[in-house]
Amino acid sequence: MKYVLVTGGVVSGLGKGVTASSIGLVLKSCGLRITSIKIDPYLNTDAGTMSPFEHGEVFVLDDGGESVLEKERKGEYLGKTVQVVPHITNAIQEWIERVAMVPVDGKEGPADVCVIELGGTIGDIESMPFIEALGQFSYHVGPGNFCLVHVSLVPVLNVVGEQKTKPTQHSVRGLRGLGLTPNILACRSTKELEDNVKEKLSQFCHVPAANIVTLYDVSNIWRIPLLLQDQKAHEAILKVLNLESFAREPKLDEWVARATIFDSLTDTVRIAMVGKYNGLSDSYLSVLKAPDAYKAAWNSLKGADGILVPGGFGDRGVQGKILAAKYARERNVPYLGICLGMQIAVVEFARHVMNLSDANSTEFDPDTKTPCVVFMPEGSKTHMGGTMRLGSRRTFFKVADCKSAKLYGNVTYVDERHRHRYEVNPDMVPEFENAGLKFVGRDDTGKRMEIIELPSHRYFIGAQFHPEFKSRPSKPSPLFVGLIAAASGQLDKMLQDCPNGHVVSAKHHLSNGSYTSTVLQNGHAKKLVNGLPNGTYYANGNGVHA
């Protein structure tokens, strides 16, 4: 197994995640099998207790995890004192090696390369155990099996646009002092690095100039892998990993097409996202500005072509989300509710269609007389940790001709990732369905409500799971595709033209203006060729918008 570690220095938010995923993409295009690991340097053992307001989005994966604390409680350390070194550092290394060997591409056997993103910034106290572990790990796996890519900032100062190298020098010096030596520098800057700047960085950071790449500002995010390819970052990585003879030149034609098409788009579709973690909404200033913010929010909502209500915890902002769901339902505006957004839609429907004025979730009102949403039966109300329905779960479609089933390609079930503690009250489902709200997706027991639809609406869908976690550039989440299609007036034709499948990838040949696409029809991949100017693709008489 070969490992590529991506670290960050100087400031947070430089784009380590984008860099790591772009490296994975370019190496994959070289013919290698890739897997990835994300490490956040926090002491939380349960992501379910982390607030997005504090941490940012908590990204949910398919599996769970274990901790050193659990091992100690099981007596696996035989009564010895548990210390950061070697117990914590060894556990980190063992975890990396174990997870890296798990295939993620549907093929047998482990991947060729594992890309590891270490969250945080070099020098942070909380990341020290991970830095120590990774330093030991690089020695453990040996030369030729470990490549360190350090993402750093090269700011541009004053009117003459001088690029300053000192922040990166200090960052690399700190990294080397912690036992890790970068093989490649990925420098974030507003413009491409000048040759003399590269030479200076090379001299002071002990990194060959050929191994210093610039991730400068570009028109869209899809161009980052192309920057790496153009600057031959893949060749530098392959050389460090002794993989030059096993890889081919990267093939990124489809990716070039995606980036090019993105820059050529002119029509705008406005989606209003009614969230609760957007800024310091609990601050005193926000309270003072509340009337103005309320009016501005409604104007934004009324000007939107579609409405997205994402997940969240707690009652802050819930009434605004309910108003947004009501507006979308009554005005026939395309609506997608995710997790809490689905629960909100159920509560709103109960209040304003079924005339159950006190309908609520027990999360917000434990004593409500009409509990539309309730705490999971198997969950604990006294312990927050480990009480979530977390990770990949299966949803079965109970209504074959519903919009969501069609968007997923008329499959009988889907596996999507979950992160919640509350669910729709199964005892009230018959009442809802009699009133017109359909629960088209459920779990294998039929008691957990996973997907709702309002058939009388042009697009009103809620999902208890988080479809965004499995969305990919070449295979966007069907529910998001449906929202965009409905918001742009193309949903009906898209479902009509391709009743048995949905677009999963698209490629635009710029030389002759023709298109090719791949769709899934009854589970089988099928090529579509000869695209028309209006964006409709045809295969055996069946078209699909992309």
Steps between C-alpha positions, in 0.01 A plus 500: 500500500622847407396804703464868411460728802357850448567752778432873527694795636483875573119531515199272496260481209766488228338207324666186631187301423484627143873433459476148641201407284659656192818296560286189528321584176821560303663180632183306419511637146853357480347153534553451874241388753452764770345515845499786749494578871402825672641567847361779718726569800226509762445288810136427412438128460142553384437733208133497595564738790685761290313818410531636146481849653823424686680272257353546154336217312538156655559272202348156550667186362372143467673349802557569869810496718661394827718678752795447732260554792300195397814287480612617843159418648518152350834445670693469175793700643536255792487772762786705357493879507332621180705779345497714187822326396488214422133411554323790328755525220498125444119499490504774236749308286310173536177675407655653187646168382176314566271750329738550206470131414121514461407526129257779415465457123308173496805296399678226689816573695647824634560819304844603371513837674332642809469880515486629858381850585607624844262771618611810687816704461857395576589634845155450652524331839209266432669351193824408675412132569406458135817671377710278726312191382541592135868574549542151646282362223718646224800324657296181547390467136842611374634705206314457174169438677429841652462838332425819695323786321494819705239763410616847598425866433707736288332837552525782245572833664506868396414656166787339311365154579803362683465135601625438852661167589569552869170350630564179306863490616389516863228242443740251341759563773238417760396190310859377472553566869211263571661219305330537161676617185286613205569348161272740316379854572155600379497877532173689514520846348293742299728455200752249367833493682783683332815298423714694745242437774513127428879504517491682833249253643710212371813636664349569841255210518728230352244402236599473129358783291338240274304380806351842576159559342270801514134459581406850390150645473301352212154548350352184654599221735513239220819663372712407805580146375591653164746735672664198661517319169638801308774546759579126496424453869404140424848431364658634819272288719550186290875547515499527880283187521701302243190458285625656178513170314151394616309811397393654173457862399188641667185502290282790606301573183169467681625725777620764251156492340329548836717800591456654155123455493473647849668820383269524198170474690287814485153413637455534875290280725449655844472256792425645843662296777319555829769407751567561867880504517562791263697749703474620857121485506487494880710810546365819652550690176283252314220553752515873441497450124228232508219700327724599210642148473149352503384723216815433296464125554142499373596703193774247424260212547234650276757558227619139502419233241535225761534459876739272688464445875800306634549319830577629847439451872314706757208739468690809385373606158233229484202737465668666203553162340134412552397826331731418208347152461149651513591758237644232270199270540237769449677677211602178320868593532739201470602390849760257632520434874795308643485333843354781716374653175284192443374504861416869466294428189305234690429736791395778263264268312340385825447857621369664185343219293375264772415793733696353791615833635708360785687249278870497574813294543572379853849638445350850521199433724525182709143549624329557164161333468566427133850350473563479126869436555624293793826383655622170357358213708840335555677824587601620845369830636759520774820442298566707189802306371444194280122552483470600135391309195836559337655374177373311197149355517271351235179665380239303305264673257139414583351699210655398170382795290598778743736774389784401732498138382514617139786738578697212652447295183198295606706287736322319783726640773786743565775513763544848643670645809311611809564729797197555722331417831138586417266340246147534367250348742391173329167508686397813309602380153148378400356843586761677293451275199123538515557877488722472191859483630662177383784311667651343189824377657534294819749273671481119487255490791267748336486700824772757436392770257788587266351697207187713476332638189202719431363357171283807433812723504741534209794417728458469875736235641652439840769246591589390853849409375769733366528454121772766478756271665512265199463762229791507253595737216440228239208347691301770678238397752173424319292701748714811439484444124124482533487825697707684240300348214171600663628850579600547135174354363657183358398230747194362320680464170805349668286234670299442181799472267692259718247305704741220595818685583681818595813669374806402701773653289536730201781579262518784248731465202596860429646423158172422327241614751359151552412353835521155650340398824458190709169418664381217716209313350365221718838482668700472177732771367404627156666750269311797358641682199434790264397780727273776375552873576219499755688257719281196426683172440355208305555125499258264328243775501522579869633843596612648826595851608838557659 
